[in-house]
Amino acid sequence: MSKRSTAWQGIEKTQQSLLLVLALCFTLLVFVQVILRYLFHHPLMGIEELVLFPCIWLYFLGSAYASWRRAQIKAQVLDLFLKGRRSVEGTKIVTGVIVIGLCGWLTYWAYDFFVYAISVAKLSPTLYIPLVYAECSSSLVFY
């Protein structure tokens, strides 16, 4: 990879740190619930709701990080059939245009959903935590 500016490196380090903290929170909450439920036979009500927040953020930030590192799963079947360099480059251009279009469309949807989630102000059933904290993860990762 080419050298990146210090700003991009800072964003990457922040993303890595957030992913680590979220993974630790998720693991700790599940561990506590398993211990309380199966060892002490007294589950903590609402811990499943708490697990939802780091889990969703972990999913979206992890997918954004994988995309940033170009580590996402790719099915490059077309490259096996195309032999010429121009045809391979042409498919990459078409793919890039399609991806840009899809990103714009999904960004519009994410923004629309974010505005909807704020206006509805749903709460989790047990702990009454605003669900916009989990639902905004899909919107904010796109930006």
SETORMI-212040 format. One record per residue: residue number from 1; residue in three letters; z, x, y of N, C-alpha, C, CB in turn. Coordinates in steps of 0.05 Angstrom, whole numbers, plus 5000, padded with zeros to 4 digits. Atoms other than C-alpha are relative to their C-alpha. Glycine has a CB too. Example, Ala and Ser with C-alpha at 12.3 -4.5 7.8 and 13.67 -1.06 7.14 Angstrom:
% residues 2
resi/resn/nzz/nxx/nyy/cazz/caxx/cayy/czz/cxx/cyy/cbzz/cbxx/cbyy
1/ALA/5000/5018/4976/5156/5246/4910/5000/5018/5024/5025/4980/5001
2/SER/4999/4984/4976/5143/5273/4979/5014/4985/5022/4971/5009/5009
//
This chain:
% residues 143
resi/resn/nzz/nxx/nyy/cazz/caxx/cayy/czz/cxx/cyy/cbzz/cbxx/cbyy
1/MET/5000/5017/4976/5000/5000/5000/5000/5018/5025/5024/4981/5000
2/SER/5001/4985/4975/4988/5022/5071/5027/5000/5013/4979/4989/5018
3/LYS/4975/4999/4986/5044/5041/5117/5003/4975/5018/5002/5025/5018
4/ARG/4995/5024/4984/5076/4982/5151/5018/5008/5023/5014/4978/4983
5/SER/4983/4995/4977/5110/4978/5218/5029/4995/4992/4992/4981/5024
6/THR/4972/5003/5006/5185/4980/5221/5009/4971/5001/5017/5017/5020
7/ALA/4993/5029/4999/5187/4906/5239/4995/4987/4973/4983/4986/5022
8/TRP/5006/5011/5026/5152/4888/5174/5019/5010/4979/4971/5006/4992
9/GLN/4980/4988/5019/5198/4935/5136/5027/4986/5002/5002/5030/5004
10/GLY/4975/5014/4995/5257/4901/5168/5000/4972/4988/5007/4998/5029
11/ILE/5003/5027/5012/5231/4832/5147/5002/5002/4970/4973/4988/5009
12/GLU/4999/4997/5029/5221/4857/5076/5028/5006/4991/4981/5023/4992
13/LYS/4973/4994/5007/5291/4886/5073/5018/4976/5002/5011/5023/5017
14/THR/4985/5024/4997/5320/4822/5100/4994/4980/4978/4994/4987/5028
15/GLN/5008/5018/5021/5281/4782/5049/5013/5009/4973/4970/4999/4997
16/GLN/4987/4990/5024/5306/4827/4993/5030/4995/4999/4995/5031/4997
17/SER/4971/5005/4998/5378/4821/5017/5006/4971/4995/5011/5009/5027
18/LEU/4996/5029/5004/5373/4745/5021/4996/4992/4971/4981/4984/5018
19/LEU/5005/5006/5028/5343/4742/4952/5024/5008/4982/4975/5013/4990
20/LEU/4978/4990/5015/5400/4784/4924/5025/4982/5004/5007/5029/5008
21/VAL/4977/5017/4994/5454/4742/4959/4997/4973/4987/5004/4998/5030
22/LEU/5005/5026/5012/5422/4677/4936/5002/5001/4970/4973/4990/5008
23/ALA/4998/4998/5030/5416/4701/4864/5029/5003/4992/4984/5024/4990
24/LEU/4972/4997/5006/5489/4722/4865/5015/4974/5004/5013/5022/5018
25/CYS/4987/5026/4995/5511/4656/4895/4994/4980/4977/4991/4988/5027
26/PHE/5008/5018/5021/5471/4617/4844/5014/5007/4974/4969/5001/4996
27/THR/4987/4991/5025/5498/4658/4786/5030/4994/5000/4995/5030/4996
28/LEU/4971/5004/4998/5570/4654/4811/5007/4970/4997/5010/5010/5027
29/LEU/4995/5029/5002/5567/4578/4820/4996/4989/4972/4982/4985/5020
30/VAL/5005/5009/5028/5538/4567/4751/5022/5011/4982/4972/5009/4990
31/PHE/4979/4988/5017/5589/4615/4720/5026/4985/5004/5003/5029/5008
32/VAL/4975/5015/4995/5647/4579/4754/5000/4973/4987/5005/4997/5031
33/GLN/5002/5026/5012/5622/4512/4731/5003/5001/4969/4974/4986/5008
34/VAL/4998/4998/5029/5614/4535/4659/5028/5006/4991/4981/5023/4990
35/ILE/4973/4994/5006/5683/4566/4658/5018/4976/5003/5011/5024/5018
36/LEU/4983/5023/4995/5715/4505/4688/4995/4977/4980/4996/4989/5029
37/ARG/5007/5022/5018/5678/4456/4643/5007/5006/4971/4970/4994/5003
38/TYR/4997/4995/5028/5681/4490/4576/5025/5015/4992/4976/5016/4990
39/LEU/4975/4986/5006/5743/4534/4581/5024/4983/5007/5000/5027/5014
40/PHE/4977/5015/4990/5789/4490/4622/4997/4970/4997/5005/5006/5029
41/HIS/5006/5028/5004/5756/4423/4607/5005/4983/5025/5016/4988/4977
42/HIS/4998/5014/4975/5759/4403/4681/4978/5010/5019/5028/5006/5013
43/PRO/5022/4992/4983/5692/4408/4715/5005/4994/5030/4974/4986/4992
44/LEU/4997/5004/4972/5689/4414/4790/4978/4982/5010/5000/5027/5016
45/MET/5020/5019/4990/5654/4354/4821/4986/5012/5024/5014/4973/5007
46/GLY/5017/4992/4977/5597/4371/4867/4989/5028/4998/5016/4998/5024
47/ILE/5010/4972/5001/5584/4442/4844/4970/5000/4993/5015/5016/4978
48/GLU/5029/5002/5005/5516/4419/4818/4984/4996/5026/4994/4976/4981
49/GLU/5012/5003/4974/5500/4399/4889/4999/5026/5015/5014/4978/5017
50/LEU/4999/4974/4987/5521/4467/4915/4979/5019/4989/5028/5012/4998
51/VAL/5019/4983/5013/5477/4501/4864/4971/4994/5010/5001/4997/4970
52/LEU/5027/5009/4991/5417/4462/4891/4990/5017/5023/5000/4971/5008
53/PHE/5009/4986/4975/5416/4499/4958/4991/5029/4995/5024/5000/5020
54/PRO/5010/4973/5005/5413/4572/4935/4976/5000/4980/5022/5017/4989
55/CYS/5022/5001/5019/5367/4552/4878/4973/4994/5013/5005/4978/4979
56/ILE/5025/5007/4986/5314/4520/4923/4992/5023/5018/5004/4974/5016
57/TRP/5007/4978/4982/5318/4576/4974/4991/5025/4984/5024/5008/5017
58/LEU/5008/4978/5017/5314/4627/4918/4971/4997/4990/5019/5003/4976
59/TYR/5027/5007/5010/5252/4593/4891/4979/5006/5021/4998/4971/4990
60/PHE/5020/4997/4979/5214/4591/4957/4999/5028/5011/5006/4980/5022
61/LEU/5000/4972/4990/5236/4659/4983/4989/5019/4979/5028/5008/5009
62/GLY/5010/4983/5022/5221/4690/4915/4970/4998/4998/5012/4992/4974
63/SER/5029/5003/5001/5151/4661/4915/4987/5013/5024/4992/4970/4998
64/ALA/5011/4987/4977/5139/4685/4986/5001/5030/4997/5016/4991/5026
65/TYR/4997/4971/5004/5165/4754/4968/4979/5011/4980/5028/5007/4991
66/ALA/5020/4992/5020/5121/4757/4906/4972/5001/5012/5001/4981/4976
67/SER/5026/5001/4987/5061/4738/4948/4998/5023/5020/4997/4973/5015
68/TRP/5000/4978/4982/5080/4790/5000/4995/5027/4986/5027/5002/5016
69/ARG/5003/4976/5015/5084/4844/4947/4975/4999/4982/5024/5005/4982
70/ARG/5024/5004/5017/5020/4817/4914/5007/5002/4970/4978/5020/5007
71/ALA/4991/4998/5028/5059/4809/4849/4998/4972/4986/5029/5010/4999
72/GLN/5002/5026/5012/5042/4736/4836/4980/5001/4977/4991/4979/5021
73/ILE/5017/5001/5023/5006/4717/4772/4972/4992/5009/5010/4980/4979
74/LYS/5027/5005/4993/4931/4719/4779/4983/4996/4975/4988/5022/5018
75/ALA/5018/5004/5022/4878/4693/4732/4972/5008/5010/5000/4970/4989
76/GLN/5025/4990/4989/4818/4736/4750/4979/5000/4978/5004/5029/5011
77/VAL/5020/5003/5022/4771/4710/4696/4972/5004/5011/5002/4972/4988
78/LEU/5027/4997/4989/4711/4709/4742/4991/5029/5002/4999/4987/5028
79/ASP/5006/4972/4998/4715/4784/4751/4989/5011/4973/5024/5016/5008
80/LEU/5010/4990/5026/4701/4792/4676/4970/4993/4997/5016/4987/4978
81/PHE/5028/5009/5003/4635/4754/4681/4981/5011/5021/4999/4970/5000
82/LEU/5017/4990/4979/4610/4781/4747/4998/5031/4998/5011/4991/5028
83/LYS/5004/4971/5004/4580/4851/4741/4994/5014/5027/4978/5005/4981
84/GLY/5008/4987/4975/4552/4864/4810/5022/5001/5021/4976/4986/5012
85/ARG/4979/4997/4979/4595/4889/4868/4997/4978/5021/4998/5027/5013
86/ARG/5004/5021/4979/4564/4839/4917/5010/4973/4990/4970/4998/5007
87/SER/4991/5026/5010/4579/4780/4872/5031/4998/4999/4988/4994/4972
88/VAL/4970/4999/5000/4652/4802/4864/5010/4997/5028/5009/5027/4987
89/GLU/4992/5001/4972/4658/4812/4939/4996/4971/5011/4985/5020/5017
90/GLY/5006/5027/4991/4626/4744/4951/5021/4980/4990/4973/4991/4990
91/THR/4979/5018/5010/4676/4709/4906/5026/5005/5014/5004/5004/4969
92/LYS/4975/4995/4985/4733/4744/4942/4999/4987/5028/5004/5031/5003
93/ILE/5003/5013/4974/4706/4718/5009/5004/4970/4997/4973/5007/5013
94/VAL/4997/5029/5005/4700/4647/4982/5029/4993/4994/4981/4991/4977
95/THR/4972/5004/5007/4769/4652/4952/5018/5002/5025/5009/5020/4979
96/GLY/4984/4997/4976/4798/4677/5018/4997/4976/5019/4991/5025/5015
97/VAL/5004/5024/4983/4767/4619/5057/5015/4976/4988/4969/4994/5002
98/ILE/4986/5023/5012/4794/4569/5007/5031/5003/5003/4994/4999/4970
99/VAL/4971/4995/4997/4864/4601/5009/5009/4995/5029/5007/5029/4992
100/ILE/4993/5005/4972/4864/4600/5086/5000/4970/5006/4980/5014/5019
101/GLY/5001/5029/4996/4844/4527/5085/5024/4986/4987/4975/4988/4988
102/LEU/4977/5011/5013/4898/4510/5034/5026/5006/5014/5001/5010/4971
103/CYS/4975/4992/4985/4951/4549/5073/5003/4983/5025/4999/5029/5007
104/GLY/4998/5017/4976/4934/4511/5136/5008/4971/4993/4973/4999/5015
105/TRP/4994/5028/5008/4936/4444/5100/5029/4998/4991/4981/4992/4977
106/LEU/4973/5001/5010/5002/4460/5065/5020/5006/5023/5004/5021/4978
107/THR/4983/4996/4977/5032/4486/5130/5003/4975/5016/4989/5023/5018
108/TYR/4999/5026/4986/5014/4420/5164/5019/4981/4985/4972/4988/5002
109/TRP/4983/5018/5016/5047/4382/5106/5029/5009/5002/4991/5001/4971
110/ALA/4973/4990/4998/5108/4427/5108/5014/4993/5026/5001/5031/4995
111/TYR/4989/5007/4974/5118/4417/5182/5005/4970/5002/4980/5008/5022
112/ASP/4997/5029/5000/5108/4342/5174/5025/4992/4983/4975/4986/4989
113/PHE/4976/5005/5016/5160/4341/5118/5025/5009/5013/4997/5013/4972
114/PHE/4977/4990/4986/5208/4382/5159/5009/4981/5021/4994/5028/5012
115/VAL/4994/5019/4979/5204/4334/5217/5011/4974/4987/4975/4993/5017
116/TYR/4990/5024/5014/5213/4275/5168/5028/5005/4990/4981/4993/4976
117/ALA/4973/4994/5011/5274/4309/5135/5021/5000/5022/5000/5026/4985
118/ILE/4981/5000/4978/5307/4319/5202/5005/4971/5010/4990/5017/5024
119/SER/4997/5027/4990/5293/4247/5224/5015/4982/4981/4973/4989/5006
120/VAL/4987/5018/5020/5318/4215/5159/5030/5008/4997/4986/5002/4973
121/ALA/4973/4990/5002/5381/4259/5155/5014/4991/4975/5017/4991/5024
122/LYS/4988/5007/5026/5395/4248/5081/5024/5019/4994/4979/5003/4977
123/LEU/4976/4985/5008/5462/4271/5053/5001/5001/4969/5025/4987/5012
124/SER/4996/4998/5028/5480/4296/4984/5020/4979/4991/5009/5028/4991
125/PRO/4983/5023/5008/5515/4241/4943/5030/5006/4998/4991/4990/4974
126/THR/4971/4995/5004/5582/4275/4929/5013/5015/5023/5004/5017/4975
127/LEU/4987/4983/4979/5595/4328/4983/4990/4993/5028/4994/5028/4994
128/TYR/5011/5008/4974/5555/4295/5039/4989/5023/5017/5021/4985/5016
129/ILE/5012/4977/4986/5519/4360/5056/4972/4991/5008/4998/5025/4981
130/PRO/5028/5008/4992/5455/4348/5097/4979/5014/4983/4996/5007/5030
131/LEU/5020/4989/5018/5397/4357/5049/4978/5014/5014/4988/4977/4983
132/VAL/5021/4986/4985/5353/4383/5105/5004/5031/4996/5002/4993/5030
133/TYR/4996/4971/5004/5385/4452/5091/4985/5009/4975/5030/5005/4996
134/ALA/5016/4993/5023/5351/4452/5023/4971/4993/5004/5010/4986/4974
135/GLU/5028/5010/4997/5289/4413/5042/4984/5017/5020/5000/4971/5008
136/CYS/5014/4984/4980/5272/4458/5101/4991/5026/4989/5018/5004/5024
137/SER/5008/4974/5011/5264/4518/5056/4970/5000/4995/5015/5005/4974
138/SER/5028/5000/5005/5194/4496/5037/4984/5002/5026/4992/4974/4985
139/SER/5014/4999/4974/5175/4489/5111/5003/5028/5013/5011/4979/5018
140/LEU/4995/4975/4986/5207/4553/5137/4988/5024/4987/5029/5004/5003
141/VAL/5012/4977/5014/5179/4599/5084/4971/5003/5007/5003/4997/4970
142/PHE/5028/4998/4993/5108/4582/5106/4996/5014/5026/4988/4972/5001
143/TYR/5004/4989/4974/5120/4608/5176/5007/5029/5001/5017/4986/5021
//
